[in-house]
């Protein structure tokens, strides 16, 4: 089959899908529309944020009261809309975000790809020499520089604490940073936390809509 013949066959199939009144075809059109809308939103978020994932959900109370469980947070590249600012720098310049000095960053602890990123405030940047000469050096066989982070609701910094699955949290290297938090929307984050249930609900609503619409057409 030539390329032109294949294109004609695909075009004809698309036309049949668009015009068919069969319930399966109607459901397929609705699902394609949902996927297109979600894909368009994801692309827009990526263009605005410059990073991926562009949104994260708060799953713990470590940032209370400035971020709460269920908040949906827009994540942007760390130097987009201004350079990444630590708590120490913010305290000096007056820069604040989410109710305190400095930026809140999203990072992968110890660079691990198989655990949920942590969203905590960047307190300061410590170079390798500073880390080696600090009490933190006792936790690391090979101390290195990086950001010192802390949850606003936590009594101690992340570094030197134990994280399930990876061990002791190290200073955050620049390459481990996913991005920084720009703003949060309350409660909307519960949708990603229950994405399977939400997807099932959307499909059920579509099926009910198509069923009711089909009944109305048959009664006309």
C-alpha positions in Angstrom: 0.0 0.0 0.0 1.4 3.4 -1.0 1.8 6.3 1.4 -1.0 8.2 -0.4 -3.4 5.3 -0.1 -2.6 4.9 3.6 -3.3 8.6 4.1 -6.6 8.3 2.3 -7.6 5.3 4.5 -6.7 7.2 7.7 -8.6 10.3 6.5 -11.6 8.2 5.7 -11.5 6.5 9.1 -11.3 9.9 10.8 -14.3 11.1 8.9 -16.3 8.1 9.9 -15.3 8.6 13.5 -16.4 12.2 13.4 -19.8 11.6 11.8 -20.8 8.2 13.2 -23.7 8.1 15.6 -22.6 4.8 17.1 -22.2 5.0 20.9 -18.6 3.6 20.7 -17.7 6.3 18.2 -19.2 9.0 20.3 -17.3 7.8 23.4 -14.1 7.7 21.4 -14.6 11.3 20.3 -15.2 12.4 23.9 -12.1 10.6 25.1 -10.0 12.1 22.3 -11.3 15.6 23.2 -10.4 15.0 26.9 -6.9 13.8 26.0 -6.4 16.8 23.6 -7.5 19.3 26.3 -5.2 17.7 29.0 -2.3 17.6 26.5 -2.8 21.2 25.6 -2.9 22.2 29.3 0.3 20.2 30.0 2.1 21.9 27.0 1.0 25.3 28.1 2.2 24.7 31.7 5.6 23.5 30.4 6.0 26.6 28.2 5.1 28.8 31.2 7.2 26.9 33.8 10.2 25.8 31.8 10.3 22.6 33.8 8.6 19.2 34.3 6.6 18.3 36.3 5.1 21.8 36.1 2.8 21.1 39.1 3.2 19.1 42.3 0.8 18.3 45.1 1.5 18.9 48.8 1.2 15.5 50.5 2.5 16.3 54.0 2.3 19.0 56.7 6.0 19.9 56.6 5.3 23.3 55.1 2.2 24.3 57.2 0.9 27.0 57.5 2.3 28.3 54.2 1.5 25.2 52.2 -1.2 22.7 53.2 -2.0 19.1 52.2 -3.9 19.2 48.9 -2.4 22.4 47.6 -1.5 22.3 43.9 1.8 24.1 43.4 3.1 25.6 40.1 6.7 24.7 39.7 9.0 26.9 37.5 12.6 26.6 36.5 14.8 27.7 39.5 16.0 30.9 37.8 12.8 31.8 35.9 11.1 34.9 37.1 14.1 35.8 39.2 17.1 33.9 40.5 16.8 31.3 43.2 17.0 33.1 46.6 17.8 31.4 49.9 16.3 32.3 53.3 19.6 33.9 54.2 19.7 36.1 51.1 16.0 36.9 51.5 16.5 37.9 55.1 19.1 40.4 53.9 17.2 41.8 50.9 13.6 41.5 52.2 12.6 39.0 49.5 9.8 36.6 50.6 7.7 33.8 49.1 5.0 31.7 50.8 5.1 33.7 54.0 8.8 33.7 54.8 12.2 34.7 53.4 13.6 33.0 50.3 12.3 30.5 47.8 10.7 27.2 48.3 12.3 24.6 46.0 11.3 21.1 44.8 14.3 18.7 44.8 15.0 15.0 44.5 16.7 13.9 47.7 20.3 12.7 47.0 19.3 12.9 43.3 17.1 9.8 43.6 14.6 9.4 40.7 12.5 6.7 42.4 11.2 8.7 45.3 8.8 11.6 45.5 10.6 15.0 45.4 10.7 17.1 48.5 9.2 20.6 48.6 11.0 22.7 51.3 12.5 26.1 51.7 16.1 26.8 50.6 17.7 28.1 53.8 21.2 28.8 52.6 23.9 27.6 50.2 27.0 26.0 51.8 30.1 25.2 49.8 32.1 22.0 50.2 34.6 23.7 52.6 31.7 24.9 54.8 30.1 21.5 54.9 33.4 19.8 55.7 34.0 22.1 58.6 30.5 21.8 60.0 28.7 19.2 62.2 27.0 17.8 59.1 30.4 16.4 57.9 29.9 13.4 60.3 27.0 12.2 58.2 28.8 12.1 54.9 31.7 10.0 53.7 32.4 12.6 51.0 31.0 16.0 52.0 29.9 18.2 49.1 28.4 21.7 48.7 24.8 22.4 48.1 21.6 24.0 49.4 20.5 23.5 53.0 16.7 23.0 53.1 14.0 22.9 55.7 10.3 22.5 56.0 8.6 25.6 57.5 6.8 23.3 60.0 9.8 21.1 60.8 12.1 21.7 63.8 15.4 20.8 62.0 16.9 21.0 58.5 16.6 18.2 56.1 20.4 17.6 55.8 21.6 15.0 58.3 18.1 13.5 58.7 17.2 10.0 57.5 14.9 9.6 54.4 13.2 6.3 53.8 14.8 4.4 50.9 17.8 6.7 50.4 19.5 7.2 53.7 20.8 10.5 55.1 19.8 13.5 53.1 22.7 15.4 51.6 23.1 19.1 50.7 21.1 19.7 47.6 23.2 19.8 44.4 22.0 22.2 41.7 21.3 19.3 39.4 18.9 17.7 41.9 16.6 20.7 41.9 13.4 20.2 39.9 12.4 23.8 40.2 11.0 26.4 42.6 7.5 27.0 43.8 5.8 30.0 42.2 2.3 29.9 43.7 -0.2 27.4 45.2 -3.9 26.7 44.6 -5.7 25.3 47.7 -7.4 21.9 47.5 -7.0 21.4 43.7 -4.1 19.1 44.4 -6.4 16.4 45.7 -7.2 15.6 42.0 -3.7 14.4 41.2 -3.6 12.5 44.5 -6.7 10.6 43.4 -6.1 10.6 39.6 -7.4 7.1 39.1 -10.7 7.8 40.8 -11.0 11.1 39.0 -10.3 9.5 35.6 -13.0 6.9 36.3 -15.5 9.6 37.3 -14.8 11.5 34.0 -15.4 8.3 32.0 -18.6 7.6 33.9 -19.9 11.2 33.3 -19.1 10.9 29.6 -20.9 7.5 29.4 -24.0 8.9 31.1 -23.9 12.0 28.9 -23.8 9.9 25.7 -26.5 7.6 27.0 -28.9 10.5 27.9 -28.1 12.2 24.6 -28.8 9.0 22.7 -32.1 8.5 24.4 -33.2 12.0 23.6 -32.3 11.6 19.9 -34.2 8.2 19.8 -37.3 9.9 21.3 -37.4 12.7 18.7 
